[in-house]
Every structure is written in structure tokens, then in C-alpha cells.
Amino acid sequence: MAKDSKLNRVFQKPWMGLLFFLVSLVALLFVGGMMQYYWGMLGMALTEIMILMFAIGGVLLSGQKFKEVFPFKFDNGRHLMRQIIGTAIFWVGSFLLVMGANVIIMSFFPEQLTDTSQGLSDFFQGIHPVIGFLIVACMPAVCEEALHRGYIQSTMKNIKRDWVVVLIMGVVFGVFHLDPVRFLGTAILGAALAYLMVKTRNFLLPILFHFLNNAFSFSVSQLVSVDPETATGTVSSVNNITLIAAALIYLSVAPVLLLLGAYLIRKKVSIKALSTEDAKKVNMKKLKCVIIALVVSAGLFGSGVVVAAFSILSQPDSVYLTKSVDYSITNQAFSHDIELDKETEYIISATFSESDGMTQFQIVDSDGKTYVDETGADFSISGMQLTLEAGAYHVIVKPDDETLQELGTGETVSTKFTVTMVQMPG
């Protein structure tokens, strides 16, 4: 039979799957690139059709049945719905990983990543959003998955270790997008897609995952316009350590989401149908996975907090005051002096709590010019931006004039306050 021919067997080998991918990539790079250059979004649609044709060609040359390469396996409607929900959650976890990777990359290569985002956004402009959505979100979800999770991953079926297949397919998907700056992010997505296919043998789930990812990206590109100069300026105004801290903190949610998604996509096992020993092993495995996910999440979150604290404390001209001061007729104000060698931008946050009366918070320079003057009772300030030129300044906390006038000899009024002035790198 044709499926038993030597040619068929060759096209079922992992090395042939990778070679077929490279040949397809070269063809897409030249032919698809030319079509997209001259015809824009229409060229992109034709490129996706080319990808689908390559996938079909690979299946035919391998002699495999289409239902084996593109399986849709689920027990019933309830099982399918559980897998769909799990896939959506798994995508959110994977998306957080990608965003974390991109934030870290952006801290080192802000212009390159911003230029890539702007280039993609510009490419989507000038076409009706519905048509763009079909070409960007729907077609790749089917066509690219047919090639990657379909034919190419089918050649990996004899590899015994699932993690090896997931790793290989992640690298392949990263290379496929031909962008060194986005390689890590797309490789993570490719690995997540491969995992879905390996664990479920339901081709619908990678399609759904891919669709969700592209639909979200396209929708954001339509709603948000990226100005390269503004975007790069924003990144450069925050140091690398701060960006990495932010990435670690929101990455801490990813392990829990990935674990929950992975649990939902798998076929539910009835503990009652297992022996006592097997049931114990299953429960212990679940508990182990939960503990690992929580430990990794806690580690990422804790690391992010530590890095963020280091970032704040490493700013030499930042101010951190936490005090409780008793004011009287002879002690009417608290003052902290700052000496700046250059113009400095601050983000100011503060809280004040008084035993009586009201508190006045000021920042003035050596000439008496006032930059901040806030008065209130049990009040707070959050995220105030202030730019100070080179020179000497005084941070003053005192009772307001009316409160001071009401103080008698020997009487005191106390104020507890915390003032944080975080210097923004520049």
C-alpha cells in the first residue's frame, strides 16, 4: 500500500519534518514575502493559504490519514466544554509568560521591540477591521496550526518524551516568525500549543489557543496606536531593574493559571474507578503539582518585590521618611533637606495622621519658592509627579497655622507621617 512505501516512511521521520519545515520557510520567506510586500494584507492571506498547502502536501507525502494528523478527540459535549475553558485559561497563563519575556527583552532592546510592534500595527492599517480580523486571527489559527501541530508535530510521534516534542516545536514556532526580538515569546507560544496537542490529541484546542492569541493582539492593535518616540521614551524613563521587577510580579500568576488550564484540558479520571494504591498516587501527583506551582508563584512574586525594593533604594536622591513628631510652640515644624546636583523627577506618595488639627506638607527651595503645598486632616497623596531643578530644597511637615495658633504653652500635637519621594531615572 502507498502508506507503506519508503517515501511515506521517510516523510514520517522527525528529521524530515524539520527539513520540510525549513524548505517551507524558505519558500514562504521569498514567495510569501514578495506577496505581502506588493499586496499587503491580501498577500498575507495568500501566504496563509500557502502554509495550508504545505501542510496538506506533507500529510499526503507521509501517507498518513488526515484524521490521524488532525484528530478531534473528546468524549462528549461536557468534556469538550471543559477543554475549551481549560484552553482559554492556559492561553492567559502562556500570554503572561510571553508578556514577561517581552518586558525583560524591552528593558534591553526597547527600540527594536517597539519598532516591531509599530511595524505590525502599521501593516494592519488601511483595511476593514473585519477583513483584517479574518486574515490575522482566523486564517493563521487554521493554516499555521495545520502545518505545525498537524504535519510537523505528527512526524514527532515516535519521540517517547513529551517534553522533547514540546521543546522542539517551541523552537520551530519561534524560528517560523523570523524575528530575533520576538523569538522567545513566539517559542513559548509554540511550546504551549504543542503541549495542548500532545496531551489532548484534539486539534481544535491549538486552533482555539492560536485564535485567542491573534484575536487579542489584533484587537489591541486596532484600539491602541503606538507612537515609537513616546513608547521608547516611556521605557527609557524607567530603569531596567524596575521593568524586570514588574515582569516578575505579574509573571507570578502564570504558574497557577497554567496548572489549572492543564488540569482542565485533560480527561477527568474517576478516583473511584482506581485501586486504593493508584488513587493515592494520582492524588499525590496532583498535590505535588499544586505545591510546585504555588512555590514558583511565590518565588516569582517575592523576587519581584525584592527587585522592586532594590530599584527604589538604589536611587541616590530618593527620600524615605517615616516619623511621628510632637509639635509645640517651640517646635513648630519638621524639615528634611535635599541637595540636587541636576534636574530630577520624582514620584511622590505620602500619608498623614494627626492627633488634632490639620497638617501642612510643603516642598520649597532655598529661595522660598513653593513646589508642593498640601493641607488636610488624615490625608494622603499618591503618584504626584514633580520635577525639581538643581539646588537645595526643604521637605516640610508641620501643623497648619490655625492648629499652631490654638496651641498653649506646654501643649503638643502629634503627627504621624510617611513621605516617599522616588527619583525617576533619567
C-alpha positions as CSV (number, residue, x, y, z in Angstrom):
1,M,0.0,0.0,0.0
2,A,1.1,3.6,-0.6
3,K,1.2,4.4,3.1
4,D,3.9,1.6,3.5
5,S,6.1,3.0,0.8
6,K,9.7,4.0,1.5
7,L,8.8,7.6,0.6
8,N,5.9,7.6,3.1
9,R,8.1,6.3,5.9
10,V,10.8,8.9,5.2
11,F,8.2,11.8,5.4
12,Q,7.1,10.4,8.8
13,K,10.6,10.8,10.3
14,P,11.3,13.7,12.7
15,W,14.3,14.9,10.7
16,M,12.2,15.0,7.6
17,G,9.5,17.1,9.5
18,L,12.2,19.6,10.4
19,L,13.7,19.6,6.9
20,F,10.2,20.0,5.4
21,F,9.7,23.0,7.8
22,L,13.0,24.6,6.6
23,V,12.1,24.2,2.9
24,S,8.6,25.6,3.6
25,L,10.1,28.5,5.5
26,V,12.5,29.4,2.7
27,A,9.6,29.3,0.1
28,L,7.4,31.4,2.4
29,L,10.2,33.9,3.0
30,F,10.7,34.6,-0.6
31,V,7.3,34.0,-2.2
32,G,5.2,35.0,0.7
33,G,7.4,37.9,1.5
34,M,7.0,39.2,-2.1
35,M,3.3,38.8,-2.0
36,Q,3.0,40.7,1.3
37,Y,5.3,43.4,0.1
38,Y,3.3,44.1,-3.1
39,W,-0.2,43.1,-2.0
40,G,-0.2,43.8,1.8
41,M,-3.0,42.0,3.7
42,L,-4.1,40.2,0.5
43,G,-0.5,38.8,0.2
44,M,-0.7,37.8,3.9
45,A,-3.9,35.8,3.2
46,L,-2.3,34.1,0.2
47,T,0.7,33.3,2.4
48,E,-1.5,31.6,4.9
49,I,-3.1,29.6,2.1
50,M,0.4,28.6,1.0
51,I,1.1,27.4,4.5
52,L,-2.0,25.3,4.5
53,M,-1.0,23.8,1.1
54,F,2.4,22.9,2.5
55,A,0.7,21.1,5.5
56,I,-1.6,19.1,3.2
57,G,1.3,18.3,0.9
58,G,3.3,17.0,3.9
59,V,0.4,14.8,5.0
60,L,0.0,13.4,1.5
61,L,3.7,12.7,1.1
62,S,3.8,10.9,4.5
63,G,0.8,8.7,3.6
64,Q,-0.9,9.4,6.9
65,K,-4.6,9.7,7.3
66,F,-5.9,13.2,7.7
67,K,-8.0,12.2,10.8
68,E,-4.8,10.9,12.4
69,V,-2.8,14.1,11.7
70,F,-5.8,16.4,12.6
71,P,-7.6,14.5,15.3
72,F,-10.7,15.9,17.1
73,K,-10.9,13.6,20.1
74,F,-13.2,14.3,23.1
75,D,-15.7,12.2,25.0
76,N,-18.8,14.3,24.9
77,G,-20.0,17.9,24.8
78,R,-19.3,18.4,28.5
79,H,-15.7,17.1,28.1
80,L,-15.2,19.4,25.1
81,M,-16.5,22.5,27.0
82,R,-14.1,21.6,29.9
83,Q,-11.3,21.5,27.4
84,I,-12.3,24.8,25.8
85,I,-12.4,26.6,29.2
86,G,-9.0,25.0,30.1
87,T,-7.5,26.1,26.8
88,A,-8.6,29.7,27.4
89,I,-7.1,29.7,30.9
90,F,-3.9,28.0,29.6
91,W,-3.7,30.8,27.0
92,V,-3.9,33.5,29.6
93,G,-1.1,31.9,31.6
94,S,1.0,31.5,28.4
95,F,0.3,35.1,27.4
96,L,1.6,36.3,30.8
97,L,4.8,34.3,30.2
98,V,5.1,35.9,26.8
99,M,4.5,39.4,28.2
100,G,7.0,38.8,30.9
101,A,9.6,37.7,28.4
102,N,8.8,40.8,26.2
103,V,9.1,43.2,29.1
104,I,12.5,41.8,30.0
105,I,13.6,42.0,26.3
106,M,12.2,45.5,26.1
107,S,14.3,46.6,29.1
108,F,17.4,45.8,27.0
109,F,16.2,46.4,23.4
110,P,13.4,49.0,23.7
111,E,13.7,50.4,20.2
112,Q,13.8,47.0,18.4
113,L,10.7,45.7,20.2
114,T,8.8,48.9,19.8
115,D,9.7,49.1,16.1
116,T,8.4,45.6,15.6
117,S,5.1,46.4,17.3
118,Q,4.7,49.6,15.3
119,G,5.5,47.8,12.1
120,L,2.8,45.2,12.7
121,S,0.3,47.9,13.7
122,D,1.1,49.9,10.5
123,F,0.7,46.7,8.4
124,F,-2.9,46.2,9.8
125,Q,-3.9,49.8,9.0
126,G,-5.9,50.7,5.9
127,I,-8.1,47.6,5.8
128,H,-11.5,46.9,7.1
129,P,-11.3,45.6,10.6
130,V,-13.5,42.6,9.9
131,I,-11.3,41.5,6.9
132,G,-8.2,42.1,9.0
133,F,-9.6,40.0,11.8
134,L,-10.3,37.1,9.4
135,I,-6.8,37.3,7.9
136,V,-4.9,37.9,11.2
137,A,-6.9,35.9,13.7
138,C,-8.8,33.2,11.9
139,M,-6.6,32.1,9.0
140,P,-3.3,31.6,10.9
141,A,-5.2,29.7,13.6
142,V,-6.1,27.1,11.0
143,C,-3.4,27.3,8.4
144,E,-0.3,27.6,10.7
145,E,-1.7,25.0,13.1
146,A,-2.2,22.6,10.2
147,L,1.5,22.8,9.4
148,H,2.9,22.9,12.9
149,R,0.6,21.0,15.1
150,G,-0.6,19.0,12.1
151,Y,2.1,17.6,9.8
152,I,5.3,18.7,11.5
153,Q,4.3,17.5,15.0
154,S,2.9,14.3,13.5
155,T,6.5,13.4,12.5
156,M,7.5,13.6,16.2
157,K,5.0,10.8,17.3
158,N,7.8,8.2,17.9
159,I,9.7,10.5,20.3
160,K,9.0,9.0,23.7
161,R,9.4,12.0,25.9
162,D,6.7,14.6,25.6
163,W,8.9,17.5,26.8
164,V,11.3,16.9,23.9
165,V,8.4,17.3,21.4
166,V,7.2,20.4,23.2
167,L,10.7,21.9,23.2
168,I,11.4,21.2,19.5
169,M,8.0,22.5,18.4
170,G,8.5,25.6,20.5
171,V,11.8,26.4,18.8
172,V,10.3,25.6,15.4
173,F,7.5,28.1,16.0
174,G,9.9,30.7,17.2
175,V,12.1,30.4,14.1
176,F,9.0,30.4,11.9
177,H,8.2,34.0,12.8
178,L,11.7,35.2,11.6
179,D,12.1,37.9,14.3
180,P,15.0,37.5,16.8
181,V,13.5,40.0,19.2
182,R,10.2,38.1,19.3
183,F,11.8,34.6,19.2
184,L,11.4,33.9,22.9
185,G,7.8,35.0,23.1
186,T,6.7,33.0,20.0
187,A,8.7,30.0,21.1
188,I,6.8,30.0,24.4
189,L,3.5,30.1,22.5
190,G,4.7,27.3,20.2
191,A,5.6,25.1,23.2
192,A,2.2,25.8,24.8
193,L,0.4,24.9,21.5
194,A,2.5,21.7,21.2
195,Y,1.6,20.7,24.8
196,L,-2.1,21.1,24.1
197,M,-1.8,18.8,21.1
198,V,0.4,16.2,22.9
199,K,-1.9,16.0,25.9
200,T,-5.3,16.0,24.3
201,R,-5.0,14.9,20.7
202,N,-7.7,17.4,19.9
203,F,-6.7,19.6,17.0
204,L,-9.5,22.0,17.9
205,L,-7.7,23.2,21.0
206,P,-4.5,24.5,19.4
207,I,-6.7,26.3,16.8
208,L,-8.7,27.9,19.6
209,F,-5.5,28.9,21.5
210,H,-3.9,30.4,18.4
211,F,-7.1,32.2,17.6
212,L,-7.4,33.7,21.0
213,N,-3.8,35.0,20.9
214,N,-4.0,36.5,17.5
215,A,-7.5,37.9,18.0
216,F,-6.4,39.7,21.2
217,S,-3.2,41.1,19.6
218,F,-5.2,42.3,16.6
219,S,-7.9,43.9,18.7
220,V,-5.3,45.7,20.8
221,S,-3.5,47.0,17.7
222,Q,-6.8,48.4,16.4
223,L,-7.6,50.1,19.7
224,V,-4.2,51.4,20.7
225,S,-1.9,53.4,18.5
226,V,1.8,53.1,19.3
227,D,4.0,56.2,18.9
228,P,7.6,54.9,18.6
229,E,9.1,58.0,20.1
230,T,6.7,58.1,23.0
231,A,6.9,54.4,23.7
232,T,10.7,54.4,23.6
233,G,10.7,57.4,25.9
234,T,8.5,55.7,28.3
235,V,10.7,52.7,28.5
236,S,13.8,54.8,28.9
237,S,12.3,56.7,31.8
238,V,12.1,53.5,33.8
239,N,15.2,51.6,34.6
240,N,15.8,48.0,33.6
241,I,15.5,46.8,37.2
242,T,12.1,48.3,37.6
243,L,10.9,46.7,34.4
244,I,12.2,43.3,35.4
245,A,10.6,43.7,38.9
246,A,7.2,44.4,37.3
247,A,7.6,41.4,34.9
248,L,8.4,39.1,37.8
249,I,5.4,40.2,39.9
250,Y,2.7,39.7,37.2
251,L,4.5,36.5,36.0
252,S,3.8,35.1,39.4
253,V,0.2,34.4,38.4
254,A,1.2,32.3,35.3
255,P,2.2,29.0,37.0
256,V,-1.2,28.8,38.8
257,L,-3.1,29.5,35.5
258,L,-1.0,27.1,33.5
259,L,-1.6,24.3,36.1
260,L,-5.4,25.0,36.2
261,G,-5.6,25.0,32.4
262,A,-3.5,21.9,32.1
263,Y,-5.8,20.2,34.6
264,L,-9.0,21.1,32.7
265,I,-7.8,20.1,29.3
266,R,-7.0,16.5,30.4
267,K,-9.6,13.8,30.6
268,K,-11.1,13.6,34.0
269,V,-10.1,10.5,35.9
270,S,-12.6,8.9,38.2
271,I,-10.8,8.2,41.5
272,K,-13.5,5.7,42.5
273,A,-12.6,3.5,39.5
274,L,-8.9,3.3,40.6
275,S,-7.4,1.0,43.2
276,T,-6.5,2.5,46.5
277,E,-2.8,2.5,45.6
278,D,-3.4,4.1,42.2
279,A,-5.8,6.7,43.7
280,K,-3.2,7.6,46.2
281,K,-0.6,8.1,43.5
282,V,-2.9,10.3,41.5
283,N,-3.8,12.5,44.5
284,M,-0.1,12.8,45.5
285,K,0.8,13.8,41.9
286,K,-1.9,16.5,41.9
287,L,-0.8,17.8,45.3
288,K,2.9,17.8,44.1
289,C,1.9,19.9,41.0
290,V,-0.1,22.3,43.1
291,I,2.7,22.8,45.6
292,I,5.3,23.3,42.8
293,A,3.0,25.9,41.1
294,L,2.4,27.8,44.4
295,V,6.1,27.7,45.3
296,V,7.1,29.0,41.9
297,S,4.4,31.7,42.0
298,A,5.5,32.8,45.5
299,G,9.2,32.8,44.4
300,L,8.4,35.0,41.4
301,F,6.3,37.4,43.4
302,G,8.8,37.6,46.2
303,S,11.7,38.1,43.7
304,G,9.7,40.9,42.0
305,V,9.1,42.6,45.4
306,V,12.8,42.3,46.3
307,V,14.0,43.6,42.9
308,A,11.4,46.5,43.1
309,A,12.7,47.5,46.6
310,F,16.3,47.3,45.3
311,S,15.3,49.5,42.4
312,I,13.8,52.1,44.6
313,L,16.5,52.1,47.3
314,S,19.2,52.3,44.6
315,Q,18.1,55.8,43.6
316,P,20.6,58.1,45.4
317,D,18.4,61.2,45.7
318,S,15.2,59.4,46.7
319,V,13.6,60.3,50.1
320,Y,12.0,58.0,52.6
321,L,10.6,59.4,55.8
322,T,8.6,57.6,58.4
323,K,8.2,59.6,61.6
324,S,6.0,60.6,64.5
325,V,6.7,64.2,65.5
326,D,5.3,66.1,68.5
327,Y,4.8,69.8,67.7
328,S,4.6,72.6,70.2
329,I,5.1,76.4,70.4
330,T,8.9,75.9,70.4
331,N,8.9,73.1,67.8
332,Q,6.6,74.1,65.0
333,A,7.9,72.2,62.0
334,F,9.8,69.2,60.8
335,S,12.2,69.8,57.9
336,H,14.3,67.5,55.7
337,D,16.9,68.9,53.4
338,I,17.7,67.7,49.8
339,E,20.6,68.9,47.7
340,L,20.3,68.1,44.0
341,D,23.2,68.3,41.5
342,K,20.9,68.1,38.5
343,E,17.3,68.3,37.5
344,T,15.4,65.4,39.0
345,E,11.9,64.0,38.5
346,Y,10.1,62.5,41.5
347,I,7.0,60.4,42.1
348,I,5.7,61.5,45.5
349,S,3.4,59.5,47.8
350,A,2.6,60.4,51.4
351,T,0.2,59.8,54.3
352,F,-0.5,61.9,57.3
353,S,-2.4,61.3,60.6
354,E,-2.8,63.9,63.3
355,S,-3.8,63.7,67.0
356,D,-5.6,67.0,66.5
357,G,-6.0,69.7,63.9
358,M,-4.6,69.6,60.4
359,T,-1.2,69.0,58.8
360,Q,0.6,71.1,56.1
361,F,3.0,69.4,53.7
362,Q,5.4,71.6,51.7
363,I,8.4,71.3,49.4
364,V,10.2,74.6,49.0
365,D,13.6,75.7,47.6
366,S,16.3,77.8,49.2
367,D,14.7,80.9,47.8
368,G,11.4,80.2,49.4
369,K,9.6,79.1,46.2
370,T,6.9,76.6,46.9
371,Y,6.6,73.5,44.7
372,V,4.1,71.5,46.8
373,D,1.7,72.8,49.4
374,E,-1.0,70.4,50.6
375,T,-3.1,70.8,53.8
376,G,-5.5,68.3,55.3
377,A,-6.5,66.0,58.2
378,D,-5.7,62.3,57.9
379,F,-5.0,62.7,54.2
380,S,-2.8,61.1,51.6
381,I,-1.0,61.8,48.4
382,S,-0.4,59.2,45.7
383,G,1.6,59.3,42.5
384,M,2.2,63.0,42.4
385,Q,4.8,63.9,39.7
386,L,7.3,66.7,40.5
387,T,10.3,67.9,38.6
388,L,13.0,69.8,40.7
389,E,15.9,71.7,39.2
390,A,19.4,71.5,40.6
391,G,19.7,73.2,44.0
392,A,18.7,72.9,47.7
393,Y,15.2,72.0,48.8
394,H,13.3,71.5,52.1
395,V,10.6,68.9,52.7
396,I,8.5,70.4,55.5
397,V,5.8,68.8,57.6
398,K,4.0,71.0,60.2
399,P,0.6,71.7,61.7
400,D,-1.3,74.3,59.8
401,D,-1.4,77.9,61.1
402,E,-4.8,77.6,62.8
403,T,-3.7,74.5,64.7
404,L,-0.4,76.2,65.8
405,Q,-2.4,79.3,67.0
406,E,-4.5,77.1,69.2
407,L,-1.6,75.5,71.0
408,G,-1.0,76.8,74.5
409,T,2.2,76.7,76.5
410,G,3.3,73.1,77.2
411,E,0.7,71.7,74.8
412,T,1.6,69.4,71.9
413,V,0.0,68.0,68.8
414,S,1.5,64.9,67.2
415,T,1.6,63.9,63.5
416,K,2.5,60.5,62.1
417,F,3.6,60.7,58.5
418,T,5.3,58.7,55.8
419,V,6.7,60.6,52.8
420,T,8.2,58.7,49.9
421,M,9.9,60.6,47.0
422,V,11.1,58.1,44.4
423,Q,13.6,59.5,42.0
424,M,12.8,58.5,38.4
425,P,15.9,57.6,36.4
426,G,16.7,59.9,33.7
